[in-house]
Amino acid sequence: MDDPRLINTALWSLLETHYRLQDPRVQLWWQATGTILVNLLHGAGYDEQAQLRHALFYLYFIAPELGTFHGLTRQGPQWRSFMTDDHTPIELSWEWKTNGEKPEVRYSIEPIGLGSRTAADPYNEYAAPRLLNRLQFLCPNLDLELYNHFARQLLPISPDRQPRITSSEGLSKSAKNSSSQTFLAFDLHRLDDVGVKAYFLPGARAAEQGSSSLSMIAQALKGMPCDEAERFPSLEMLLEYTRSNPIGAQLECDIVGIDCETAQKARVKVYVRSRSTSFDSIRSVMTLGGQIEDVELANGLSELLELWQLLFSRDQLLDGSMELPTSNHRTAGLLYYFDISPKTSRAVPKVYLPVRHYGTNDHDIAKRLTGFLESHGQGDAAKSYLSTMMRTL
């Protein structure tokens, strides 16, 4: 399992013993993704003990849950995951800090059962809860009360698990081409265990009931097992924007995410997609049409505009009303999420910049991002990021 891109050869040798114990399918997933994970851990400055702990967790608990390796065989049913545009069921990333701390490595997966798309498990409904049940013995902070609540509220309930489609209203443009219903995500902490999150795609359940995904999510949020859930002022801000603002009315709601912790501690993230790609539309969505106004957000939007121009402008700066080039891809447009809680009065917005559809190439995007980080006092982190990316590409 030699890999010349890997820096830490001593760690790799230690992992090799464990690697050889796995079946060929898991070994292929490790070769394709485990090398990237260890590179990211090393580049982000994790010590060797933390690198080993998280690598073994991935090898024994995550890689086996990624389904049939894409290149292993073309025979039999294949599950087309909505996790990434090429249907790979994993996405790895760094979470950048704004306080000078080193980045934290994260990854998201869609657990895929080997029987998915067969009569035994046609809708891949067993893999995610099976993995979560296993992880309860490893992750002391993992709590499944909230997960079970949202699973009951947002996953299909037909006796044969066949969604009884009475309306297409609940299915956004991006969700119509996918059967994915549950993702899991893992934050790799430096000093302790992993933080576990779950994501639900309620399109099938919404269509089954002739409703919209946003309505289903709002109902599930207000039924959360905590005293403050019925009021939920931050959720009401988002709903008001979708009712009263022309841009808000066009938002497609794809996903809701939760921390797998107790309801009193957990955060909730509501994901929406806008087909509008101008910076003026970003400002509208992130302020919820002017409902959110404070210095922190204003400063954030100013830095975001700088990064936006750096990533997407070519010969001249982009005007605020200028749309990015048209793309009909199912994941085109801008993806936002709102971090909300029953205990807070305002939503906290975030946006994903769509370099996949509107950027140039991986190397150029990495160089431009590095320049942005260096100009904002993160020169060391920028160099580590770029060198890690170059080893990975």
C-alpha positions as CSV (number, residue, x, y, z in Angstrom):
1,M,0.0,0.0,0.0
2,D,2.9,2.3,-0.7
3,D,2.0,5.9,-1.6
4,P,4.7,8.4,-2.6
5,R,2.5,11.3,-1.9
6,L,2.4,10.5,1.8
7,I,4.8,12.4,4.1
8,N,4.6,10.4,7.3
9,T,6.0,7.0,6.1
10,A,6.4,5.8,9.7
11,L,2.7,6.2,10.3
12,W,1.9,4.6,7.0
13,S,4.0,1.5,7.9
14,L,2.1,1.2,11.2
15,L,-1.2,1.4,9.3
16,E,-0.2,-1.2,6.8
17,T,-0.6,-4.1,9.3
18,H,-4.2,-3.1,9.9
19,Y,-4.8,-2.4,6.2
20,R,-3.9,-6.0,5.3
21,L,-6.6,-7.3,7.6
22,Q,-9.3,-5.7,5.5
23,D,-11.2,-7.3,2.6
24,P,-10.3,-6.1,-1.0
25,R,-13.3,-3.7,-1.2
26,V,-12.2,-1.8,1.9
27,Q,-8.6,-1.8,0.8
28,L,-9.6,-0.1,-2.4
29,W,-11.6,2.6,-0.6
30,W,-8.6,3.1,1.7
31,Q,-6.2,3.4,-1.2
32,A,-8.5,6.0,-2.9
33,T,-9.5,8.0,0.2
34,G,-7.5,7.0,3.2
35,T,-4.3,8.4,1.7
36,I,-6.0,11.8,1.3
37,L,-7.3,11.7,4.9
38,V,-3.9,11.1,6.4
39,N,-2.4,13.8,4.2
40,L,-5.1,16.3,5.4
41,L,-4.4,15.3,9.0
42,H,-0.7,15.8,8.7
43,G,-1.1,19.1,6.8
44,A,-3.4,20.4,9.4
45,G,-0.9,19.8,12.1
46,Y,-2.4,16.9,14.0
47,D,0.1,15.0,16.1
48,E,1.0,11.4,15.2
49,Q,-1.2,10.0,18.0
50,A,-4.2,11.9,16.7
51,Q,-3.4,10.9,13.1
52,L,-3.2,7.3,14.0
53,R,-6.4,7.4,16.0
54,H,-8.5,9.0,13.3
55,A,-6.9,6.9,10.5
56,L,-7.8,3.6,12.3
57,F,-11.3,4.9,13.0
58,Y,-11.7,5.6,9.3
59,L,-10.2,2.3,8.2
60,Y,-12.3,0.1,10.6
61,F,-15.6,2.0,10.8
62,I,-16.0,4.3,7.8
63,A,-14.4,2.7,4.8
64,P,-16.4,-0.5,5.2
65,E,-19.6,1.6,5.0
66,L,-18.9,3.2,1.6
67,G,-20.5,0.4,-0.4
68,T,-19.1,-1.2,-3.5
69,F,-15.9,0.5,-4.7
70,H,-16.7,2.4,-8.0
71,G,-13.9,0.7,-9.9
72,L,-14.2,-2.8,-8.4
73,T,-17.0,-4.1,-10.7
74,R,-19.6,-2.8,-13.1
75,Q,-21.9,-5.7,-12.4
76,G,-24.9,-5.5,-10.1
77,P,-26.8,-2.4,-8.8
78,Q,-24.9,0.8,-8.1
79,W,-26.1,3.4,-5.6
80,R,-25.8,6.9,-7.0
81,S,-25.0,9.0,-4.0
82,F,-26.0,12.7,-3.9
83,M,-22.9,13.4,-1.7
84,T,-20.7,14.5,-4.7
85,D,-21.3,15.2,-8.3
86,D,-19.6,12.0,-9.5
87,H,-21.6,10.0,-6.9
88,T,-18.6,9.2,-4.7
89,P,-20.1,8.8,-1.2
90,I,-17.5,10.8,0.7
91,E,-16.3,14.4,0.9
92,L,-13.2,15.4,2.9
93,S,-12.4,19.0,4.0
94,W,-10.6,21.4,6.3
95,E,-12.6,23.7,8.5
96,W,-10.7,27.0,8.7
97,K,-10.7,28.9,12.0
98,T,-10.9,32.7,12.2
99,N,-9.0,33.0,15.5
100,G,-5.6,31.8,14.3
101,E,-6.1,28.1,15.4
102,K,-5.1,25.3,13.1
103,P,-7.8,23.9,10.8
104,E,-9.8,20.9,11.7
105,V,-10.3,17.9,9.4
106,R,-13.9,16.8,8.6
107,Y,-15.5,14.4,6.3
108,S,-19.1,13.6,5.3
109,I,-20.3,10.3,3.9
110,E,-23.4,8.5,2.7
111,P,-23.3,5.0,4.3
112,I,-24.2,2.5,1.6
113,G,-25.3,-1.0,2.4
114,L,-24.0,-3.7,0.1
115,G,-27.6,-4.7,-0.5
116,S,-28.7,-1.3,-1.6
117,R,-30.7,-1.2,-4.8
118,T,-31.6,-4.8,-4.3
119,A,-34.8,-6.4,-3.0
120,A,-33.2,-6.7,0.4
121,D,-32.6,-2.9,0.7
122,P,-33.9,-1.0,-2.3
123,Y,-33.7,2.4,-0.6
124,N,-30.5,2.0,1.4
125,E,-32.3,2.6,4.6
126,Y,-30.3,0.3,7.0
127,A,-26.6,1.4,6.6
128,A,-26.8,4.8,8.5
129,P,-28.6,3.6,11.6
130,R,-26.5,0.5,11.7
131,L,-23.3,2.6,11.7
132,L,-24.6,5.0,14.4
133,N,-25.5,2.1,16.7
134,R,-22.0,0.7,16.4
135,L,-20.5,4.1,17.1
136,Q,-22.4,4.5,20.4
137,F,-19.7,2.3,22.0
138,L,-16.9,4.5,20.7
139,C,-18.2,8.0,20.9
140,P,-19.2,8.9,24.5
141,N,-21.0,12.2,23.4
142,L,-23.1,10.5,20.7
143,D,-26.8,10.8,21.5
144,L,-29.4,9.5,19.1
145,E,-32.6,11.0,20.5
146,L,-32.5,13.9,18.0
147,Y,-31.5,11.6,15.1
148,N,-34.4,9.3,15.8
149,H,-36.8,12.2,16.0
150,F,-35.8,13.6,12.6
151,A,-35.7,10.1,11.1
152,R,-39.3,9.5,12.1
153,Q,-40.4,12.9,10.8
154,L,-38.4,13.1,7.5
155,L,-37.8,9.6,6.1
156,P,-40.4,7.7,4.0
157,I,-43.0,5.7,5.9
158,S,-44.7,3.6,3.2
159,P,-45.0,0.0,4.4
160,D,-42.8,-1.2,1.5
161,R,-40.5,1.9,1.7
162,Q,-41.7,2.8,-1.8
163,P,-42.5,6.5,-1.8
164,R,-46.1,7.0,-2.9
165,I,-45.5,10.1,-5.1
166,T,-48.6,12.2,-5.2
167,S,-46.9,15.4,-6.0
168,S,-43.5,16.6,-7.2
169,E,-43.7,19.7,-5.1
170,G,-41.4,18.4,-2.4
171,L,-38.6,17.5,-4.7
172,S,-36.2,20.3,-5.6
173,K,-34.4,20.2,-8.9
174,S,-31.3,18.8,-7.3
175,A,-33.1,16.1,-5.3
176,K,-35.2,14.7,-8.2
177,N,-32.2,12.8,-9.6
178,S,-31.1,11.2,-6.3
179,S,-32.4,8.5,-3.9
180,S,-30.1,9.6,-1.1
181,Q,-31.9,10.3,2.2
182,T,-29.3,10.3,5.0
183,F,-25.7,11.5,5.3
184,L,-23.4,11.4,8.3
185,A,-20.5,13.7,9.0
186,F,-17.5,13.5,11.4
187,D,-15.5,16.3,12.9
188,L,-12.0,15.0,13.9
189,H,-11.0,16.6,17.1
190,R,-7.4,16.8,18.1
191,L,-7.5,15.8,21.7
192,D,-10.6,13.5,22.0
193,D,-13.1,11.6,19.9
194,V,-15.0,12.6,16.8
195,G,-18.1,14.8,16.7
196,V,-20.9,13.1,14.8
197,K,-23.6,14.9,12.7
198,A,-26.5,13.6,10.6
199,Y,-28.1,15.1,7.5
200,F,-31.6,14.3,6.2
201,L,-32.8,14.8,2.7
202,P,-36.6,14.9,3.1
203,G,-37.6,15.1,-0.6
204,A,-39.0,11.6,-0.8
205,R,-41.1,11.9,2.3
206,A,-42.3,15.4,1.3
207,A,-43.4,14.0,-2.1
208,E,-45.0,11.0,-0.5
209,Q,-47.2,13.4,1.6
210,G,-47.7,16.0,-1.1
211,S,-45.9,18.7,0.9
212,S,-42.6,20.7,0.4
213,S,-39.3,19.8,2.0
214,L,-39.2,23.1,3.9
215,S,-42.6,22.5,5.4
216,M,-41.6,19.1,6.5
217,I,-38.4,20.4,8.0
218,A,-40.2,23.2,9.8
219,Q,-42.7,20.8,11.3
220,A,-39.9,18.5,12.5
221,L,-38.0,21.4,14.0
222,K,-41.0,22.7,15.9
223,G,-41.5,19.2,17.3
224,M,-38.0,18.8,18.6
225,P,-37.8,17.3,22.1
226,C,-37.0,20.6,23.9
227,D,-39.1,23.2,25.6
228,E,-38.2,26.1,23.3
229,A,-38.9,24.3,20.0
230,E,-42.5,25.6,19.5
231,R,-41.4,29.2,19.4
232,F,-38.2,28.9,17.3
233,P,-37.7,32.6,16.3
234,S,-34.6,31.9,14.2
235,L,-36.6,29.5,12.1
236,E,-39.4,32.0,11.7
237,M,-37.0,34.5,10.2
238,L,-36.1,32.0,7.5
239,L,-39.7,31.1,6.8
240,E,-40.7,34.8,6.6
241,Y,-38.0,35.4,4.0
242,T,-39.3,32.5,1.8
243,R,-42.8,33.9,2.1
244,S,-42.1,37.6,1.5
245,N,-39.0,38.0,-0.6
246,P,-38.8,37.2,-4.4
247,I,-35.4,35.6,-4.1
248,G,-36.4,33.8,-0.9
249,A,-39.5,32.4,-2.6
250,Q,-37.3,30.6,-5.2
251,L,-35.1,28.9,-2.6
252,E,-34.9,25.1,-2.9
253,C,-34.7,23.3,0.5
254,D,-32.6,20.1,0.2
255,I,-31.2,19.2,3.5
256,V,-31.4,19.6,7.3
257,G,-28.4,18.8,9.5
258,I,-28.1,18.1,13.2
259,D,-25.5,17.4,15.8
260,C,-25.9,13.9,17.2
261,E,-26.0,15.3,20.7
262,T,-28.8,15.9,23.3
263,A,-31.5,18.3,22.0
264,Q,-30.4,20.9,24.6
265,K,-26.9,21.1,23.1
266,A,-27.4,20.3,19.4
267,R,-27.3,22.8,16.6
268,V,-29.5,22.5,13.5
269,K,-28.6,23.6,10.0
270,V,-31.1,24.2,7.3
271,Y,-29.7,24.0,3.7
272,V,-31.2,25.9,0.8
273,R,-30.1,26.3,-2.8
274,S,-30.6,29.4,-4.9
275,R,-30.3,29.3,-8.7
276,S,-29.4,33.0,-8.6
277,T,-25.6,33.5,-8.6
278,S,-25.1,37.3,-8.3
279,F,-23.4,38.8,-5.2
280,D,-26.5,40.9,-4.7
281,S,-28.5,37.7,-4.3
282,I,-25.9,36.5,-1.8
283,R,-26.4,39.6,0.3
284,S,-30.1,39.2,0.2
285,V,-30.1,35.5,1.3
286,M,-27.5,35.9,4.0
287,T,-29.2,38.9,5.6
288,L,-32.7,37.2,5.0
289,G,-33.8,40.3,3.2
290,G,-32.4,42.7,5.7
291,Q,-33.7,40.9,8.8
292,I,-30.1,40.1,10.0
293,E,-28.0,43.3,10.3
294,D,-24.9,43.5,12.5
295,V,-21.3,44.5,12.3
296,E,-20.0,40.9,12.3
297,L,-22.1,39.9,9.3
298,A,-21.3,43.2,7.5
299,N,-17.6,42.5,7.9
300,G,-18.1,38.9,6.8
301,L,-19.9,40.0,3.6
302,S,-17.1,42.5,2.8
303,E,-14.4,39.7,3.1
304,L,-16.7,37.4,1.1
305,L,-17.0,39.9,-1.7
306,E,-13.2,40.0,-1.8
307,L,-12.9,36.2,-2.1
308,W,-15.8,36.1,-4.6
309,Q,-13.9,38.5,-6.9
310,L,-10.7,36.6,-6.4
311,L,-12.2,33.3,-7.4
312,F,-14.7,34.2,-10.1
313,S,-13.6,37.4,-11.8
314,R,-11.5,37.2,-14.9
315,D,-10.6,40.3,-16.8
316,Q,-12.7,42.7,-14.8
317,L,-14.4,42.9,-11.4
318,L,-17.9,41.4,-11.2
319,D,-20.7,43.8,-10.8
320,G,-23.0,43.0,-7.8
321,S,-25.9,42.2,-10.1
322,M,-23.9,40.1,-12.5
323,E,-24.8,36.4,-12.6
324,L,-22.1,33.7,-13.0
325,P,-22.2,31.7,-16.3
326,T,-25.4,29.6,-16.7
327,S,-25.2,26.0,-15.6
328,N,-28.1,23.5,-15.7
329,H,-26.3,21.0,-13.5
330,R,-28.4,19.7,-10.6
331,T,-26.0,21.2,-8.0
332,A,-25.4,24.5,-9.8
333,G,-26.3,27.8,-8.2
334,L,-25.4,28.7,-4.6
335,L,-25.8,26.5,-1.6
336,Y,-26.5,28.2,1.8
337,Y,-27.1,26.9,5.3
338,F,-28.6,28.6,8.3
339,D,-27.3,27.6,11.7
340,I,-30.4,27.9,14.0
341,S,-31.4,27.0,17.5
342,P,-34.7,27.2,19.4
343,K,-32.7,29.2,22.0
344,T,-31.4,31.9,19.8
345,S,-33.3,34.8,18.1
346,R,-31.4,34.9,14.9
347,A,-30.1,32.6,12.2
348,V,-26.4,32.4,11.4
349,P,-25.8,32.2,7.6
350,K,-23.1,30.4,5.7
351,V,-22.5,30.0,1.9
352,Y,-20.7,27.5,-0.2
353,L,-18.8,29.1,-3.1
354,P,-19.5,27.1,-6.2
355,V,-15.9,26.6,-7.5
356,R,-16.9,23.2,-8.9
357,H,-19.1,24.8,-11.5
358,Y,-17.7,28.3,-12.0
359,G,-14.0,28.1,-11.1
360,T,-11.2,27.3,-13.5
361,N,-9.3,24.2,-12.2
362,D,-8.2,22.8,-8.9
363,H,-4.7,24.2,-9.0
364,D,-5.7,27.7,-10.0
365,I,-8.5,27.7,-7.3
366,A,-6.1,26.6,-4.7
367,K,-3.6,29.3,-5.6
368,R,-6.3,32.0,-5.5
369,L,-7.5,30.8,-2.1
370,T,-4.0,30.7,-0.8
371,G,-3.6,34.4,-1.8
372,F,-6.7,35.3,0.1
373,L,-5.5,33.5,3.2
374,E,-2.1,35.1,3.1
375,S,-3.7,38.6,2.7
376,H,-5.7,37.9,5.9
377,G,-2.8,36.9,8.2
378,Q,-2.9,33.2,7.6
379,G,0.3,32.8,5.6
380,D,1.5,29.6,7.4
381,A,-1.9,27.9,7.1
382,A,-2.0,28.9,3.4
383,K,1.3,27.3,2.7
384,S,0.3,24.1,4.5
385,Y,-3.0,24.1,2.6
386,L,-1.3,24.5,-0.8
387,S,1.4,21.9,-0.2
388,T,-1.3,19.4,1.0
389,M,-3.4,20.1,-2.0
390,M,-0.5,19.5,-4.4
391,R,0.2,16.2,-2.8
392,T,-3.4,15.2,-3.1
393,L,-4.1,16.3,-6.7
